Amino acid sequence: MINLLTFLGMLFVIFYSLMMFFLISSDLKIESLYLPLLCYGFGHVTVFITLTVYAQATAPFKNYFQVLCILGLIKTGIGSPAGEAVFARALQGVMEANLASVEVLEKGLEANFQIISAQALLTSVKELFGWTVIFGVCVLILI
């Protein structure tokens, strides 16, 4: 049962990444982000509930609340900043690669560079969501 709930939670996080991969564009409306964010939140809550149920099944009662505190600390205190740091570094590297792929920039046209850099940013974000989907599918296979 725990594996099924973990699988379901990860599946919803992958749905979020997949929907964002197809939604990211220059004419994105804010209303179209409601469903992906709902999937993201549901997936994270499901995975955290699964971890707490697993902790309840394995930890003795006198240590249960300590285990919950440690799980919360790891999730919010270590996991979130570490994940954001990995994605920020990856975005920086992918953005540099996408900007380097632009062969020639016309001199003196700043608007052209702004359009090119905005397009490179959109492409970089889509690429990161694509890699996230691939990594998530590999995690689902392991589960």
N, C-alpha and C positions, 0 to 999 in steps of 0.2 A: 504494500500500500504506500509506503514511504517513497519507494522508487517511482511509482506512478505519479504521485503528487510532485515530486521533484522534476520528473519528465514534463508534466503539464506546466509547471512554472517556467521552466527553461523554454518550452515551446512558445509560450506567450511573449517572453523576452525576444525570441527569435522572430516572431511575428512583428513585433515592434520594429526591429532592425530591418526586416524585409519591407514593411510598409514605408518606412522612412527612405529606404533606398529608391523606391519607385515614386515617392511623393516629392522629394527634394528637387525643386526647380526654381527658376527666377520668378515665376508667377504663382507662388504658393500662397494659399489663403490660410489664415489662422484656424478656421473652422475644420479644415481637413486634418489637423493635428490632434483632435479630440480622441479619436479611436486608437491611434498608435500610443498615445500617452496612457490611455485606459489599459491597454494591453501590457504596457511596461509596468505600470503600478500593480496590476493583478499578478503579473509574473513574479515581481519582487516580493510581494506579500506572501504568495504561495510558497516560494522557496524558503522564506524566513519562518513561516508557520511549520513547514516540514522540518526545518532544523530544530525548532523548539520541541516538536513532538518527538523527534529522535533523541534530543537531550533528555526529555522526560522519561523515555523508555530506558535509557542507559545510565543516567546519573542517579545516585541516591538522593532522597528528598532533602537531606541537610545541605547538599551541594548544588541543588537544582537552581536556586536563584543566583548563585555565583556563576554557574554555567550560562544562564541567560544574560547576565551582565557582560560576560566575556564575549558571547556571541554578538551582542549589540555593539560592544566596543570594536570588535574586529570588523563588523559590517560598516559602521558609520565612521569609526575613527581611523581605521587602517585601509579597509577595502575601497571605500569611495575615493579618498585622495590618491591612492595608488592607481586605481583605474583611470581617474581623470588625468594623472600624470602620464600614463602610458598613451592614452588617446591624444593628449596635447603634443607629445613628442612625435607620435606617428603622423599627426596632422601637419606638423612642421616639416617632417621629412617628405611626405607625399606632396605637400604644397610646393616645396622647393623643386621637386622632380617635375611637377606639372608646369611650373613657371619656366623651368629650364628647357622644357620641350618646345616652348614657343621660339621659333627660329629667329625672326627679325622683328624688332619693335621700331616703328617709325619714330624718328627723333622729333621732339617738340609737341607731340600729341599726347597730352596727359590723359585725356578722356579715353583714348584708345587703350592706354595702359590700365586704366581703371576697369574698363570692360573686360580686358583680358585677365586681370587679376581676380575679378569677381567670378568669371567663368572657371578659372583655375581653382578657386575656393569651392565652388559647387561640385566640380569634378572630384576634388580631393575628399570632400565630405561623403559623396556617393561611394567613392572607392573604400573609405573606411567602414561605411555601413555594409558594403559587400564583404569585406574581410571579416567583419563581425558575424555576419550570417554564416559564413563558412566555418568559423571557429565554433559558433553555437551548434551547428549541425554535428561537428566532431564531438562536442561535449554530449549531445543527445545520444550519439552512437555509444559513447562510453557508459552513459546511464543505462 
